[in-house]
Amino acid sequence: MDQIIAATEPSGLRETLPIAVREFTEAAISANTRRAYRADLDHFLLWGGSVPSSAETIARYLSVHAERLSIATLARRLVSISKAHTSRGFPNPVTSDLVHLTMRGIRRVHGKPQRQSAALLVQDVRRMIAGFGDNPTDLRDRALILIGFAGALRRSELRAINCSDIARVPHGLLIQITRSKTDQEGNGRKIGIPYGRTVACPVLALEAWLARAQIGEGPIFRPIDRQGVIAETALSGEAVAHIIKRRAKAAGLDPTRYSGHSLRAGLATSAAEAGVPTWKIKAQTGHRSDAVLSRYIRDGEMFIQNAASVL
């Protein structure tokens, strides 16, 4: 394990650096990313790999696991192995032609379309919240689903919202997203949540939940136990995903098709279907590039002026 930890540190000279420098270099990589690097490298080392390694060894590692691991997992392992070499000043065998050709061949032989969580479209969201009561759990879940959809929020962003992140304005709410998956430096961004034109209004749903739960500070989305006691802490990301799956199932949808990402994907797809310009969708979702967003845009626009509509 010591070899794994040393290989994934930001610098091979870590022990000689001043404490303050060590702290900042460690902060450059998130804890989750650091754990992923170590787990991936652990697998490589336990198989018989080493750091430094040769291109031939890495190519053989890939070929041995080509049928056992997904292509996405193999690609992530290469990133971790690459980081282990560059962070310690070793030549990087991952960039070799041999490794690139091996991965290209694996993709051609074993490649499959990446499975994505289904998008919860606006009609699905309305179906999910239909019949919700005024008990605390229903009020919380209604607000969580509608705010998550309207804000195109990741589950990590949704659970992290605090009362201090919300500002009431005449047109609805401004929510400060302090940190997200693509904003590790914590620059933050603001999103607007307008009043809805139907009973599925995210602003009113959130106000109803906060009033009932008497939440004036701290996390806005919290666990509720079987006795109806509302916790002081925030929901976990897993709990957010569980709520979405459970409510999807209750609405007659297949819960295995949905995840914590489904609300975010649903807003992007539904907005594209409604003809909202790409730049406006991008402003709400926070996508930095068009590459990922374009998948949702294509899905949403697939039936707009479809050539088969002449039938």
C-alpha positions in Angstrom: 0.0 0.0 0.0 2.9 2.4 0.7 4.0 2.0 -2.9 0.5 2.9 -4.1 0.2 5.9 -1.9 3.7 7.2 -2.9 3.0 6.6 -6.6 -0.2 8.7 -6.5 1.1 11.7 -4.6 1.4 14.9 -6.7 5.2 14.8 -6.4 7.8 12.1 -6.0 9.7 14.5 -3.8 6.8 14.8 -1.4 8.8 14.0 1.7 11.3 16.8 1.0 8.6 19.5 0.5 7.6 22.0 3.2 4.3 21.1 4.9 2.4 24.0 3.4 3.5 23.0 -0.1 2.4 19.4 0.6 -1.0 20.5 1.7 -1.6 22.6 -1.4 -0.3 19.9 -3.8 -2.6 17.3 -2.1 -5.5 19.7 -2.4 -5.0 19.9 -6.1 -6.5 16.4 -6.4 -9.9 15.7 -4.8 -10.2 13.0 -2.2 -12.4 10.9 -4.4 -10.0 11.2 -7.3 -7.1 10.2 -5.1 -9.0 7.2 -3.8 -9.8 6.2 -7.4 -6.1 6.5 -8.4 -5.0 4.3 -5.5 -7.7 1.6 -6.2 -6.8 1.4 -9.9 -3.1 1.3 -9.2 -3.7 -1.3 -6.5 -5.3 -3.6 -9.1 -2.4 -3.1 -11.5 0.2 -3.8 -8.9 -1.5 -6.9 -7.4 -1.7 -8.3 -10.9 2.0 -8.1 -11.2 2.6 -4.6 -12.6 5.1 -2.1 -11.2 6.0 1.5 -11.2 8.0 2.3 -13.3 6.6 -0.1 -15.9 7.1 -0.9 -19.6 4.7 -0.4 -22.5 4.8 -4.2 -23.1 3.7 -4.9 -19.5 0.8 -2.4 -19.6 -0.3 -3.8 -23.0 -0.3 -7.3 -21.6 -2.3 -6.1 -18.5 -4.9 -4.6 -20.9 -5.2 -7.7 -23.0 -5.6 -10.0 -19.9 -8.4 -7.9 -18.6 -10.1 -7.0 -22.0 -13.0 -9.4 -21.5 -13.2 -9.0 -17.7 -13.3 -5.2 -17.4 -15.3 -2.6 -19.2 -13.5 -0.3 -21.6 -14.3 2.7 -19.4 -12.6 0.9 -16.5 -9.6 0.1 -18.5 -9.3 3.7 -19.7 -9.5 4.9 -16.1 -6.8 2.4 -15.1 -4.5 3.8 -17.8 -5.1 7.3 -16.4 -4.1 6.2 -12.9 -1.0 4.3 -14.2 0.0 7.3 -16.2 -0.4 9.6 -13.2 1.7 7.2 -11.1 4.6 7.6 -13.6 4.4 11.3 -14.3 4.0 12.3 -10.7 7.3 10.6 -9.8 9.2 11.8 -12.8 9.3 8.4 -14.7 8.9 8.1 -18.5 5.2 7.5 -19.2 4.7 4.2 -21.0 1.0 4.8 -21.3 1.6 7.3 -24.1 3.4 4.7 -26.3 2.0 3.5 -29.6 1.8 0.0 -28.4 -0.6 0.9 -25.5 -2.7 3.1 -27.8 -3.0 0.4 -30.4 -3.9 -2.2 -27.8 -6.7 0.0 -26.5 -7.9 0.7 -30.0 -8.1 -3.0 -30.7 -9.9 -3.7 -27.5 -12.5 -1.0 -28.3 -13.0 -2.5 -31.8 -13.5 -6.0 -30.5 -15.2 -5.4 -27.2 -16.7 -2.0 -27.6 -20.3 -1.5 -26.7 -22.5 1.7 -26.5 -22.1 3.3 -23.1 -25.2 2.7 -21.0 -26.7 5.9 -19.9 -29.4 6.6 -17.3 -32.6 7.5 -19.0 -33.7 11.1 -18.9 -36.7 12.1 -16.8 -38.7 14.3 -19.2 -41.0 17.0 -18.1 -44.0 14.7 -18.5 -42.3 12.0 -16.3 -41.6 14.6 -13.6 -45.2 15.7 -13.5 -46.3 12.0 -13.4 -43.9 11.4 -10.5 -45.2 14.2 -8.3 -48.9 13.7 -9.1 -50.8 12.8 -5.9 -48.1 13.8 -3.5 -49.5 14.8 -0.1 -48.5 17.4 2.4 -46.6 15.1 4.8 -42.9 16.0 5.3 -41.5 13.2 3.1 -43.8 14.1 0.2 -43.0 17.8 0.5 -39.3 17.2 0.6 -39.3 14.8 -2.3 -41.5 17.0 -4.4 -39.1 20.0 -3.8 -36.1 17.8 -4.5 -37.4 16.5 -7.8 -38.6 19.9 -9.1 -35.5 21.8 -8.0 -33.2 19.1 -9.3 -35.0 19.1 -12.7 -35.4 22.9 -13.0 -31.8 23.5 -12.1 -30.4 20.5 -14.1 -28.5 19.6 -11.0 -26.2 16.7 -10.3 -27.1 14.7 -7.2 -24.0 16.0 -5.5 -25.0 19.6 -6.3 -28.6 19.0 -5.1 -27.6 17.6 -1.7 -25.1 20.4 -1.1 -27.5 23.3 -1.3 -27.7 25.3 1.9 -30.2 28.0 2.9 -27.4 30.6 2.5 -27.1 29.6 -1.1 -30.6 30.7 -2.0 -31.7 34.2 -2.8 -35.4 35.1 -3.3 -36.0 37.4 -6.3 -39.2 38.6 -8.0 -38.9 36.0 -10.8 -38.1 33.1 -8.5 -34.9 31.9 -6.9 -31.2 32.3 -7.5 -29.2 29.4 -6.3 -25.5 29.6 -5.8 -23.8 26.3 -6.7 -20.6 26.5 -4.7 -18.8 23.5 -6.0 -19.5 20.8 -8.6 -17.9 17.9 -10.4 -16.4 20.2 -13.1 -15.6 23.1 -10.7 -13.0 21.6 -8.3 -11.5 25.0 -7.7 -14.8 26.2 -6.2 -15.4 29.2 -8.4 -19.1 28.6 -8.2 -22.0 29.6 -10.5 -25.5 30.9 -10.1 -28.6 29.4 -11.7 -32.1 30.9 -11.9 -35.1 28.8 -10.9 -38.2 30.7 -12.2 -41.8 30.3 -10.9 -43.6 27.5 -12.8 -46.6 28.1 -14.9 -48.3 25.0 -13.6 -48.9 23.2 -10.3 -45.4 21.8 -10.7 -43.7 25.0 -9.5 -40.2 24.3 -8.1 -40.1 27.6 -6.2 -43.4 27.1 -4.4 -42.5 23.4 -3.8 -39.3 24.4 -2.1 -40.9 27.1 0.0 -43.6 24.6 1.2 -40.9 22.1 2.3 -38.8 24.7 4.1 -41.8 26.1 5.9 -43.1 22.7 7.0 -39.6 21.5 8.1 -38.9 24.9 9.7 -35.5 25.0 8.0 -33.9 28.4 8.1 -30.2 27.5 7.9 -28.0 24.6 6.9 -28.8 22.0 4.3 -32.2 22.2 2.6 -32.6 18.6 1.7 -32.3 16.3 4.8 -33.0 12.7 5.9 -36.3 12.0 7.6 -36.6 8.9 9.9 -39.6 6.6 10.3 -40.9 8.7 13.1 -40.9 11.8 10.9 -37.9 13.4 12.6 -35.9 15.6 10.3 -32.2 15.4 10.6 -29.8 18.4 10.8 -27.5 16.9 8.2 -27.7 16.8 4.4 -29.0 13.8 2.4 -26.2 11.7 0.9 -25.8 11.4 -2.9 -27.0 7.8 -2.7 -30.1 8.9 -0.8 -30.9 11.4 -3.6 -30.6 8.6 -6.2 -32.8 6.3 -4.1 -35.5 8.9 -3.8 -35.6 9.4 -7.6 -35.7 5.6 -8.2 -38.4 5.1 -5.6 -40.6 7.9 -6.9 -40.1 6.7 -10.5 -41.3 3.2 -9.5 -44.3 4.6 -7.7 -45.2 6.5 -10.9 -45.1 3.3 -12.9 -41.7 3.9 -14.4 -38.9 1.3 -14.5 -36.6 2.4 -11.7 -33.6 0.5 -13.1 -33.5 3.0 -16.0 -33.1 6.1 -13.8 -30.4 7.5 -11.5 -29.5 10.7 -9.8 -28.4 12.0 -13.2 -31.8 11.6 -14.7 -33.2 14.9 -13.6 -30.3 16.8 -15.1 -30.5 14.9 -18.4 -34.3 15.4 -18.4 -34.1 19.1 -18.3 -31.6 19.3 -21.1 -33.6 17.0 -23.3 -36.9 18.6 -22.5 -35.5 22.0 -23.2 -34.2 20.9 -26.5 -37.6 19.5 -27.4 -39.1 22.8 -26.6 -36.7 24.6 -28.9 -34.6 26.3 -26.2 -31.3 27.5 -27.7 -28.3 25.4 -26.9 -26.5 28.3 -25.2 -29.4 28.8 -22.9 -29.5 25.1 -22.0 -25.7 25.2 -21.4 -26.1 28.2 -19.1 -28.5 26.2 -16.9 -26.7 22.9 -16.9 -23.2 24.4 -16.5 -21.7 22.2 -19.2 -18.3 23.6 -20.3 -18.2 21.9 -23.6 -20.9 21.0 -26.2 -19.7 17.4 -26.4 -21.6 15.9 -23.5 -24.5 18.2 -23.8 -24.9 17.4 -27.5 -26.1 13.9 -26.6 -29.1 15.3 -24.8 -29.7 18.0 -27.5 -29.7 15.3 -30.2 -32.2 13.2 -28.3 -34.4 16.2 -27.7 -34.3 17.4 -31.3 -34.7 14.0 -32.9 -38.4 14.5 -33.5 -38.3 18.2 -34.4 -39.0 18.4 -38.2 -38.3 14.7 -38.4 -38.1 13.5 -42.0 -40.5 10.6 -41.3 -43.2 13.0 -40.2 -44.3 13.1 -43.8 -46.0 9.7 -43.3 
